[in-house]
Structure formats: C-alpha cells, structure tokens
C-alpha cells in the first residue's frame, strides 16, 4: 500500500532570457530562474516536504525569442542531460522527491530542430522520463512531424512515456496538450495515474476562471481518465517589457474525480500542496461503475481515427517548420480540406451563401 503523501505545484516568477522586444538576450536570466526554482523547492521541502514537485512551462527561460534565429534558439535551449537538469536531479536526491518541469531542448542527432520537452528527475538523481510535446502550432518539432524516424529511434512507448514510481505511475503532458482528450487518454492507457502538466497560460477568454475551455479541460482530463492532474503555471514576469501580471496563475491540483483540490489565488510566486490518495484512485479504478477506461471500446473508435485524414503525418520530416506561421498555414489547409469534404460546414460568408443571422 502506498502511504498518503503530498504533491506540490510550484508557480514561479520568470525573468525572460529575451527580456526586451528589440534588446539583446540575457542568458544569465536562465541561471537566475533555475536558482530561484531550486530555492523555492528546497525551502518547501525543509518546511513541509512533498514527494512530487511540478515546475511551469518555460520556467527556465520564458518563451519569447525561441525560433527567431539560430542564435536565439541556441541561447534558449538546453541538452538533456545537461547542467540544468543535473542541478535539478541533485536537488531531487537531496529532498527525496520527483521533480518535473519543461525546457526548450536541442538534440545533436536532430540538427536544426528544437523541441518542447518535459522531464522528470528522480530521487536517485537521474532523468527517468523525457516527453516531447505533441500539440501547439508553433515552430518547434513535434514527434508526429518526424513520426517514422522518431519511433524507429526511441520506440512506440516514447510517444506517451510513463514511469512507475513508489508514489504512482507518472506521465507528462505540456500546456496546450491538455485540450486534446487523446493526450491524457493515451497516457492513461499506458498506465499513468498522475498527469504532470507544466503550463504557461496568459489571459484570454478561453482561460476564464471556472468557465474557460482550459479550466474545463483540466478537470475533464482528470475525470475521464480517473487520474490526478498536477498543473503548474508561470507566475509574474520580472525584469522585462512584458506586463508583469500577464500570466493568470491558477496552478492547481485536481483529483481523479475531476475535483479541484487546491488552486492558486495569486498570479505571483506560490507553492500549493495537496494530498495524493493513490490507494483511493486504485480502488476507484477497480470499480466497474463509471469506469471510463475499462468500458472504452477502442475497436469502435479506431476506424474513425484511421479513416479521417486531419493533421498530416510526417509534415516536417524533411525540414523543420520555417517559423510559427508555417504550422498556421498548414492548419488552415486542414480546415479547408474538412470543408471540401463536407465534414465542416463553412460559414455563410466563406461559402457565398446568405446569412440569416
């Protein structure tokens, strides 16, 4: 039996590596961000230790600047293993906990590409999981862009990796991934019990408190898959020309019934902790009633996925996308194709029909 323990979502302020729209990079800010993340976790562990800590997306560098030039990308990206993850792995060993986060990654065997990568450091001081983000129409490389070669190199399990730990089976998904039910479902079908969600969420209608789609999505992914979701968002921007209060905060921990256990009521730095009742989750998964995983008829749904051509496989297998707009253009072509196939009904203005609104 796994004893009751706490997990923590770590909402950190960020000093961007590219603090100004027109100014030079400040690579020292990555060290400042890493130092601060380590300070926050170490302080929390000394006071009220947890067994899992989740850091936000872009906690190390911010997002601005990535992909704008090869030099900018080099300044933003790290390698795994590398000095940054080594320091976090040392901390994981010191505090006897798992530490998860996200970095921009470059890999020497994928020249000219960069990846949005989640990772988990173990109490043994090792990176035990690395996950490459699947969704978001920006200029990074995604596994589906180079699917055949990616699976040949790393195996099918690398698409949705799960690590078995004394505190449950952990999987990662990053930011925009939460909007795709298939993401959490594939992780759950790979055995994940706790979904770690580094995220970077600003302010927009679809992010409205308790009403926006992302808020609903987080709770739905937990409920649908009988899994915990630990979501860590950025805090404030520091020392940059971004509005300091641009990010919405609201880091949160959601239980396997889709209930928000705790949520940040600030946009600044904070650490939230909540009990993880893993045995209750496992008992819940052992029940038939409302067990959406056990009742899932994959044979019913699979043909629809197989027969419907949406986002193209291997879209960027030859060369990485040329900036963010490349994926935007590809997405608009998919929408047009869906309209041509009569799967999407085009709006009246686009179809030439008169609107009755």
ZIVENNOR-V428224 format. One record per residue. RES is the residue in one small letter. PHI is phi as a letter, one per 30 degrees, with the letter a starting at -180 (* if undefined). PSI is psi in whole degrees, 0 to 359 (none if undefined). BURIAL is # if it has 9 or more other C-alpha atoms within 8 Angstrom, else .. Layout:
res->[RES RES]
phi->[PHI PHI]
psi->[PSI PSI]
burial->[BURIAL BURIAL]
This chain:
res->[x x x x x x x x x x x x x x x x x x x x x x x x x x x x x x x x x x x x x x x x x x x x x x x x x x x x x x x x x x x x x x x x x x x x x x x x x x x x x x x x x x x x x x x x x x x x x x x x x x x x x x x x x x x x x x x x x x x x x x x x x x x x x x x x x x x x x x x x x x x x x x x x x x x x x x x x x x x x x x x x x x x x x x x x x x x x x x x x x x x x x x x x x x x x x x x x x x x x x x x x x x x x x x x x x x x x x x x x x x x x x x x x x x x x x x x x x x x x x x x x x x x x x x x x x x x x x x x x x x x x x x x x x x x x x x x x x x x x x x x x x x x x x x x x x x x x x x x x x x x x x x x x x x x x x x x x x x x x x x x x x x x x x x x x x x x x x x x x x x x x x x x x x x x x x x x x x x x x x]
phi->[* d d d b c c b c c c c d b c d d c d b d c d d d b d d d d d d d d e d d d e d d d d d d d c a d c c b b b c d d i d d b i c d j d i d a e d d d e d c c b c b d a e d d d d d d d d e d d c h a c b c a b b d b c b d d b d i c b b c b c b b c c d d i b d c a b b c e c b k d c d d d c e d d b e d d d d d d c j d d d d b d b c d b d c j c c b b b b h e e d d c e d d d d d d d d c j d c b c c b d b b b d b a e d c e e i b d e d d d d d d d d d d d c h b d b c c c c d c d d b i b c d e d c d d c i h e a b b d d c i c d d a b d c b c c d a b c b a d c c d d d e d d d d d c d d h c d d d c d c d d d d e d d d d d c d c d d d i e c d d b d d d i d d d d d d d d d d d d d d d d d d i d c d d d e d d d i d d d c d]
psi->[133 124 159 135 171 150 159 138 127 104 104 146 156 131 106 144 330 85 341 146 323 352 177 164 159 78 337 341 331 319 320 316 318 316 317 318 319 318 314 315 317 318 315 318 327 336 310 83 146 169 347 132 133 124 159 166 139 18 335 324 345 176 331 136 332 131 355 336 159 324 319 317 317 322 333 336 156 172 150 120 159 178 324 309 331 319 320 326 322 318 318 321 319 320 1 57 166 135 124 153 193 143 159 129 140 145 133 333 5 70 142 4 154 156 149 112 125 153 159 125 141 164 343 359 30 152 113 352 139 129 134 126 137 331 149 117 61 188 1 165 139 152 320 340 332 41 309 311 323 311 323 324 316 347 160 324 341 343 321 70 145 137 133 121 168 349 18 171 122 138 161 145 153 127 251 336 330 342 355 108 330 331 301 324 316 322 316 320 344 2 357 137 335 121 118 127 81 132 163 97 120 222 119 161 324 1 14 144 126 352 330 156 323 322 314 319 317 314 322 317 323 311 314 328 7 54 150 148 123 109 121 117 162 156 226 158 137 142 38 175 7 151 133 333 31 326 153 355 228 32 147 160 128 136 180 356 5 17 129 117 318 150 142 127 28 157 1 191 136 159 127 138 150 151 139 113 78 323 323 320 315 324 319 318 342 358 149 320 130 32 92 336 312 329 357 126 84 330 336 320 329 317 326 322 318 322 349 114 114 244 130 137 146 33 321 40 329 313 151 160 143 75 176 326 337 317 328 315 319 320 322 327 320 316 316 318 320 324 320 328 359 25 328 134 121 152 160 320 323 329 351 3 153 134 141 9 none]
burial->[. . . . # # # # # # # # # # # # # # # # . . . . # # # . # # # # # # . # # # . # # # . # # . . . # # # # # # # # # # # # # # . . # # # . . . . # # # # # # # . . . . . # # # . # # # # # # . # . # # # # # # # # # # # . . . . . # # # # # # # # # # # . # # # # # # # # # . . . . # # # # # # # # # # . . # # . . . # . . # # # # # # . . . . # # # # # # # # # # # # . . . # # # # # # . # . # # # # # # # # # # . # . . . # # . . # # # # # # # # # # # # # # # # # # # # # # # # # # # # . # . . . # # # # # # # # # # # # # # # . # # # # # . . # # # # # # # # . # . # . . # . . # # . . . . . # # . . . . . . . . . . . . . . . . . . . . . # . # # . . # # . # # # # # # . . # . . # # . . # # . . . . # . . . # . . . . . . . . .]
